């Protein structure tokens, strides 16, 4: 289960630690936000390593 909370001038979505771990998402990961048919989905963006 997730919850929307106020975070300064923004909003944040809190997610249970076990659910987040199962999704493969970790702290500081960049996420793509997809809004479709009244639903919000988050997809982990691949990190680009610059050499």
PDB file of N, CA, C and O in Angstrom, chain B, residues numbered from 101:
ATOM      1  N   UNK B 101       0.839  -1.164   0.000  1.00  0.00           N
ATOM      2  CA  UNK B 101       0.000   0.000   0.000  1.00  0.00           C
ATOM      3  C   UNK B 101       0.894   1.240   0.000  1.00  0.00           C
ATOM      4  O   UNK B 101       1.962   1.242   0.613  1.00  0.00           O
ATOM      5  N   UNK B 102       0.460   2.276  -0.679  1.00  0.00           N
ATOM      6  CA  UNK B 102       1.221   3.516  -0.769  1.00  0.00           C
ATOM      7  C   UNK B 102       0.364   4.655  -0.228  1.00  0.00           C
ATOM      8  O   UNK B 102      -0.857   4.544  -0.114  1.00  0.00           O
ATOM      9  N   UNK B 103       1.036   5.747   0.098  1.00  0.00           N
ATOM     10  CA  UNK B 103       0.345   6.916   0.647  1.00  0.00           C
ATOM     11  C   UNK B 103       0.951   8.178   0.052  1.00  0.00           C
ATOM     12  O   UNK B 103       2.167   8.264  -0.124  1.00  0.00           O
ATOM     13  N   UNK B 104       0.110   9.152  -0.257  1.00  0.00           N
ATOM     14  CA  UNK B 104       0.578  10.448  -0.747  1.00  0.00           C
ATOM     15  C   UNK B 104       0.693  11.375   0.458  1.00  0.00           C
ATOM     16  O   UNK B 104      -0.250  11.519   1.236  1.00  0.00           O
ATOM     17  N   UNK B 105       1.870  12.008   0.603  1.00  0.00           N
ATOM     18  CA  UNK B 105       2.094  12.926   1.716  1.00  0.00           C
ATOM     19  C   UNK B 105       2.635  14.249   1.183  1.00  0.00           C
ATOM     20  O   UNK B 105       3.190  14.302   0.085  1.00  0.00           O
ATOM     21  N   UNK B 106       2.473  15.307   1.958  1.00  0.00           N
ATOM     22  CA  UNK B 106       3.021  16.621   1.629  1.00  0.00           C
ATOM     23  C   UNK B 106       4.484  16.641   2.033  1.00  0.00           C
ATOM     24  O   UNK B 106       4.845  16.213   3.129  1.00  0.00           O
ATOM     25  N   UNK B 107       5.333  17.151   1.119  1.00  0.00           N
ATOM     26  CA  UNK B 107       6.771  17.210   1.368  1.00  0.00           C
ATOM     27  C   UNK B 107       7.258  18.580   0.915  1.00  0.00           C
ATOM     28  O   UNK B 107       7.654  18.742  -0.239  1.00  0.00           O
ATOM     29  N   UNK B 108       7.235  19.575   1.812  1.00  0.00           N
ATOM     30  CA  UNK B 108       7.582  20.949   1.440  1.00  0.00           C
ATOM     31  C   UNK B 108       6.539  21.491   0.487  1.00  0.00           C
ATOM     32  O   UNK B 108       5.348  21.477   0.797  1.00  0.00           O
ATOM     33  N   UNK B 109       6.974  21.973  -0.679  1.00  0.00           N
ATOM     34  CA  UNK B 109       6.047  22.483  -1.682  1.00  0.00           C
ATOM     35  C   UNK B 109       5.639  21.409  -2.679  1.00  0.00           C
ATOM     36  O   UNK B 109       4.974  21.706  -3.672  1.00  0.00           O
ATOM     37  N   UNK B 110       6.029  20.170  -2.426  1.00  0.00           N
ATOM     38  CA  UNK B 110       5.748  19.065  -3.335  1.00  0.00           C
ATOM     39  C   UNK B 110       4.948  17.987  -2.612  1.00  0.00           C
ATOM     40  O   UNK B 110       4.599  18.129  -1.441  1.00  0.00           O
ATOM     41  N   UNK B 111       4.671  16.925  -3.324  1.00  0.00           N
ATOM     42  CA  UNK B 111       4.044  15.744  -2.747  1.00  0.00           C
ATOM     43  C   UNK B 111       4.981  14.568  -2.931  1.00  0.00           C
ATOM     44  O   UNK B 111       5.783  14.546  -3.865  1.00  0.00           O
ATOM     45  N   UNK B 112       4.883  13.594  -2.047  1.00  0.00           N
ATOM     46  CA  UNK B 112       5.700  12.382  -2.123  1.00  0.00           C
ATOM     47  C   UNK B 112       4.786  11.175  -1.970  1.00  0.00           C
ATOM     48  O   UNK B 112       3.753  11.240  -1.304  1.00  0.00           O
ATOM     49  N   UNK B 113       5.179  10.085  -2.591  1.00  0.00           N
ATOM     50  CA  UNK B 113       4.440   8.842  -2.463  1.00  0.00           C
ATOM     51  C   UNK B 113       5.307   7.885  -1.668  1.00  0.00           C
ATOM     52  O   UNK B 113       6.426   7.573  -2.075  1.00  0.00           O
ATOM     53  N   UNK B 114       4.801   7.420  -0.541  1.00  0.00           N
ATOM     54  CA  UNK B 114       5.544   6.476   0.285  1.00  0.00           C
ATOM     55  C   UNK B 114       5.122   5.063  -0.097  1.00  0.00           C
ATOM     56  O   UNK B 114       3.942   4.791  -0.317  1.00  0.00           O
ATOM     57  N   UNK B 115       6.106   4.169  -0.173  1.00  0.00           N
ATOM     58  CA  UNK B 115       5.866   2.779  -0.567  1.00  0.00           C
ATOM     59  C   UNK B 115       6.510   1.874   0.465  1.00  0.00           C
ATOM     60  O   UNK B 115       7.612   2.149   0.939  1.00  0.00           O
ATOM     61  N   UNK B 116       5.831   0.805   0.810  1.00  0.00           N
ATOM     62  CA  UNK B 116       6.333  -0.185   1.743  1.00  0.00           C
ATOM     63  C   UNK B 116       7.697  -0.702   1.270  1.00  0.00           C
ATOM     64  O   UNK B 116       7.880  -0.954   0.079  1.00  0.00           O
ATOM     65  N   UNK B 117       8.645  -0.861   2.184  1.00  0.00           N
ATOM     66  CA  UNK B 117      10.014  -1.264   1.855  1.00  0.00           C
ATOM     67  C   UNK B 117      10.056  -2.595   1.094  1.00  0.00           C
ATOM     68  O   UNK B 117      10.804  -2.726   0.126  1.00  0.00           O
ATOM     69  N   UNK B 118       9.266  -3.576   1.521  1.00  0.00           N
ATOM     70  CA  UNK B 118       9.266  -4.877   0.860  1.00  0.00           C
ATOM     71  C   UNK B 118       8.728  -4.774  -0.569  1.00  0.00           C
ATOM     72  O   UNK B 118       9.247  -5.428  -1.474  1.00  0.00           O
ATOM     73  N   UNK B 119       7.696  -3.959  -0.776  1.00  0.00           N
ATOM     74  CA  UNK B 119       7.138  -3.780  -2.120  1.00  0.00           C
ATOM     75  C   UNK B 119       8.145  -3.078  -3.025  1.00  0.00           C
ATOM     76  O   UNK B 119       8.297  -3.440  -4.192  1.00  0.00           O
ATOM     77  N   UNK B 120       8.826  -2.081  -2.488  1.00  0.00           N
ATOM     78  CA  UNK B 120       9.832  -1.363  -3.266  1.00  0.00           C
ATOM     79  C   UNK B 120      10.976  -2.298  -3.656  1.00  0.00           C
ATOM     80  O   UNK B 120      11.428  -2.288  -4.801  1.00  0.00           O
ATOM     81  N   UNK B 121      11.441  -3.100  -2.708  1.00  0.00           N
ATOM     82  CA  UNK B 121      12.526  -4.044  -2.983  1.00  0.00           C
ATOM     83  C   UNK B 121      12.101  -5.067  -4.036  1.00  0.00           C
ATOM     84  O   UNK B 121      12.889  -5.398  -4.922  1.00  0.00           O
ATOM     85  N   UNK B 122      10.884  -5.564  -3.953  1.00  0.00           N
ATOM     86  CA  UNK B 122      10.378  -6.542  -4.919  1.00  0.00           C
ATOM     87  C   UNK B 122      10.289  -5.953  -6.328  1.00  0.00           C
ATOM     88  O   UNK B 122      10.374  -6.680  -7.317  1.00  0.00           O
ATOM     89  N   UNK B 123      10.117  -4.628  -6.410  1.00  0.00           N
ATOM     90  CA  UNK B 123       9.990  -3.969  -7.714  1.00  0.00           C
ATOM     91  C   UNK B 123      11.345  -3.731  -8.377  1.00  0.00           C
ATOM     92  O   UNK B 123      11.408  -3.420  -9.566  1.00  0.00           O
ATOM     93  N   UNK B 124      12.432  -3.875  -7.610  1.00  0.00           N
ATOM     94  CA  UNK B 124      13.761  -3.605  -8.147  1.00  0.00           C
ATOM     95  C   UNK B 124      14.122  -2.131  -8.116  1.00  0.00           C
ATOM     96  O   UNK B 124      15.158  -1.734  -8.648  1.00  0.00           O
ATOM     97  N   UNK B 125      13.282  -1.319  -7.501  1.00  0.00           N
ATOM     98  CA  UNK B 125      13.539   0.124  -7.380  1.00  0.00           C
ATOM     99  C   UNK B 125      14.228   0.380  -6.052  1.00  0.00           C
ATOM    100  O   UNK B 125      13.883  -0.230  -5.040  1.00  0.00           O
ATOM    101  N   UNK B 126      15.210   1.290  -6.055  1.00  0.00           N
ATOM    102  CA  UNK B 126      15.952   1.606  -4.838  1.00  0.00           C
ATOM    103  C   UNK B 126      15.981   3.121  -4.645  1.00  0.00           C
ATOM    104  O   UNK B 126      15.612   3.875  -5.545  1.00  0.00           O
ATOM    105  N   UNK B 127      16.411   3.550  -3.493  1.00  0.00           N
ATOM    106  CA  UNK B 127      16.509   4.972  -3.180  1.00  0.00           C
ATOM    107  C   UNK B 127      17.404   5.647  -4.216  1.00  0.00           C
ATOM    108  O   UNK B 127      18.447   5.104  -4.581  1.00  0.00           O
ATOM    109  N   UNK B 128      17.011   6.809  -4.682  1.00  0.00           N
ATOM    110  CA  UNK B 128      17.727   7.641  -5.651  1.00  0.00           C
ATOM    111  C   UNK B 128      17.622   7.160  -7.096  1.00  0.00           C
ATOM    112  O   UNK B 128      18.215   7.777  -7.981  1.00  0.00           O
ATOM    113  N   UNK B 129      16.881   6.073  -7.366  1.00  0.00           N
ATOM    114  CA  UNK B 129      16.661   5.655  -8.749  1.00  0.00           C
ATOM    115  C   UNK B 129      15.794   6.689  -9.450  1.00  0.00           C
ATOM    116  O   UNK B 129      14.912   7.288  -8.835  1.00  0.00           O
ATOM    117  N   UNK B 130      16.045   6.895 -10.736  1.00  0.00           N
ATOM    118  CA  UNK B 130      15.203   7.768 -11.547  1.00  0.00           C
ATOM    119  C   UNK B 130      14.035   6.947 -12.076  1.00  0.00           C
ATOM    120  O   UNK B 130      14.210   5.818 -12.534  1.00  0.00           O
ATOM    121  N   UNK B 131      12.840   7.532 -12.006  1.00  0.00           N
ATOM    122  CA  UNK B 131      11.641   6.831 -12.438  1.00  0.00           C
ATOM    123  C   UNK B 131      10.933   7.611 -13.526  1.00  0.00           C
ATOM    124  O   UNK B 131      10.875   8.840 -13.483  1.00  0.00           O
ATOM    125  N   UNK B 132      10.398   6.901 -14.499  1.00  0.00           N
ATOM    126  CA  UNK B 132       9.520   7.499 -15.506  1.00  0.00           C
ATOM    127  C   UNK B 132       8.100   7.379 -14.972  1.00  0.00           C
ATOM    128  O   UNK B 132       7.703   6.321 -14.484  1.00  0.00           O
ATOM    129  N   UNK B 133       7.338   8.458 -15.066  1.00  0.00           N
ATOM    130  CA  UNK B 133       5.954   8.466 -14.601  1.00  0.00           C
ATOM    131  C   UNK B 133       5.049   8.327 -15.814  1.00  0.00           C
ATOM    132  O   UNK B 133       5.132   9.113 -16.758  1.00  0.00           O
ATOM    133  N   UNK B 134       4.183   7.318 -15.780  1.00  0.00           N
ATOM    134  CA  UNK B 134       3.244   7.082 -16.873  1.00  0.00           C
ATOM    135  C   UNK B 134       1.827   7.218 -16.319  1.00  0.00           C
ATOM    136  O   UNK B 134       1.442   6.521 -15.381  1.00  0.00           O
ATOM    137  N   UNK B 135       1.061   8.129 -16.920  1.00  0.00           N
ATOM    138  CA  UNK B 135      -0.326   8.332 -16.512  1.00  0.00           C
ATOM    139  C   UNK B 135      -1.208   7.879 -17.662  1.00  0.00           C
ATOM    140  O   UNK B 135      -1.125   8.414 -18.768  1.00  0.00           O
ATOM    141  N   UNK B 136      -2.059   6.883 -17.396  1.00  0.00           N
ATOM    142  CA  UNK B 136      -2.917   6.340 -18.438  1.00  0.00           C
ATOM    143  C   UNK B 136      -4.200   5.806 -17.820  1.00  0.00           C
ATOM    144  O   UNK B 136      -4.173   5.063 -16.838  1.00  0.00           O
ATOM    145  N   UNK B 137      -5.318   6.195 -18.410  1.00  0.00           N
ATOM    146  CA  UNK B 137      -6.639   5.735 -17.957  1.00  0.00           C
ATOM    147  C   UNK B 137      -6.855   5.969 -16.464  1.00  0.00           C
ATOM    148  O   UNK B 137      -7.421   5.121 -15.773  1.00  0.00           O
ATOM    149  N   UNK B 138      -6.400   7.124 -15.968  1.00  0.00           N
ATOM    150  CA  UNK B 138      -6.612   7.475 -14.565  1.00  0.00           C
ATOM    151  C   UNK B 138      -5.717   6.738 -13.585  1.00  0.00           C
ATOM    152  O   UNK B 138      -5.955   6.781 -12.378  1.00  0.00           O
ATOM    153  N   UNK B 139      -4.685   6.060 -14.089  1.00  0.00           N
ATOM    154  CA  UNK B 139      -3.760   5.344 -13.217  1.00  0.00           C
ATOM    155  C   UNK B 139      -2.349   5.876 -13.412  1.00  0.00           C
ATOM    156  O   UNK B 139      -1.982   6.320 -14.500  1.00  0.00           O
ATOM    157  N   UNK B 140      -1.566   5.825 -12.343  1.00  0.00           N
ATOM    158  CA  UNK B 140      -0.171   6.255 -12.390  1.00  0.00           C
ATOM    159  C   UNK B 140       0.717   5.026 -12.251  1.00  0.00           C
ATOM    160  O   UNK B 140       0.520   4.211 -11.350  1.00  0.00           O
ATOM    161  N   UNK B 141       1.694   4.894 -13.146  1.00  0.00           N
ATOM    162  CA  UNK B 141       2.685   3.816 -13.071  1.00  0.00           C
ATOM    163  C   UNK B 141       4.070   4.442 -13.018  1.00  0.00           C
ATOM    164  O   UNK B 141       4.311   5.498 -13.603  1.00  0.00           O
ATOM    165  N   UNK B 142       4.965   3.786 -12.319  1.00  0.00           N
ATOM    166  CA  UNK B 142       6.354   4.218 -12.236  1.00  0.00           C
ATOM    167  C   UNK B 142       7.230   3.130 -12.838  1.00  0.00           C
ATOM    168  O   UNK B 142       7.106   1.957 -12.485  1.00  0.00           O
ATOM    169  N   UNK B 143       8.119   3.524 -13.750  1.00  0.00           N
ATOM    170  CA  UNK B 143       9.027   2.581 -14.387  1.00  0.00           C
ATOM    171  C   UNK B 143      10.449   3.063 -14.149  1.00  0.00           C
ATOM    172  O   UNK B 143      10.776   4.224 -14.398  1.00  0.00           O
ATOM    173  N   UNK B 144      11.288   2.158 -13.665  1.00  0.00           N
ATOM    174  CA  UNK B 144      12.687   2.498 -13.402  1.00  0.00           C
ATOM    175  C   UNK B 144      13.386   2.809 -14.704  1.00  0.00           C
ATOM    176  O   UNK B 144      13.322   2.032 -15.657  1.00  0.00           O
ATOM    177  N   UNK B 145      14.065   3.970 -14.744  1.00  0.00           N
ATOM    178  CA  UNK B 145      14.827   4.361 -15.936  1.00  0.00           C
ATOM    179  C   UNK B 145      16.224   3.771 -15.807  1.00  0.00           C
ATOM    180  O   UNK B 145      16.800   3.728 -14.720  1.00  0.00           O
ATOM    181  N   UNK B 146      16.758   3.318 -16.937  1.00  0.00           N
ATOM    182  CA  UNK B 146      18.118   2.788 -16.948  1.00  0.00           C
ATOM    183  C   UNK B 146      19.111   3.918 -16.778  1.00  0.00           C
ATOM    184  O   UNK B 146      18.966   4.979 -17.384  1.00  0.00           O
ATOM    185  N   UNK B 147      20.113   3.692 -15.961  1.00  0.00           N
ATOM    186  CA  UNK B 147      21.157   4.686 -15.767  1.00  0.00           C
ATOM    187  C   UNK B 147      22.139   4.618 -16.923  1.00  0.00           C
ATOM    188  O   UNK B 147      22.545   3.534 -17.340  1.00  0.00           O
ATOM    189  N   UNK B 148      22.515   5.772 -17.435  1.00  0.00           N
ATOM    190  CA  UNK B 148      23.497   5.856 -18.507  1.00  0.00           C
ATOM    191  C   UNK B 148      24.848   6.181 -17.885  1.00  0.00           C
ATOM    192  O   UNK B 148      25.010   7.195 -17.206  1.00  0.00           O
ATOM    193  N   UNK B 149      25.801   5.311 -18.129  1.00  0.00           N
ATOM    194  CA  UNK B 149      27.147   5.513 -17.578  1.00  0.00           C
ATOM    195  C   UNK B 149      27.994   6.227 -18.607  1.00  0.00           C
ATOM    196  O   UNK B 149      28.211   5.714 -19.704  1.00  0.00           O
ATOM    197  N   UNK B 150      28.478   7.418 -18.257  1.00  0.00           N
ATOM    198  CA  UNK B 150      29.336   8.192 -19.156  1.00  0.00           C
ATOM    199  C   UNK B 150      30.782   7.834 -18.887  1.00  0.00           C
ATOM    200  O   UNK B 150      31.211   7.712 -17.739  1.00  0.00           O
ATOM    201  N   UNK B 151      31.517   7.670 -19.960  1.00  0.00           N
ATOM    202  CA  UNK B 151      32.941   7.328 -19.802  1.00  0.00           C
ATOM    203  C   UNK B 151      33.784   8.450 -20.312  1.00  0.00           C
ATOM    204  O   UNK B 151      35.012   8.367 -20.273  1.00  0.00           O
TER     205      UNK B 151
END
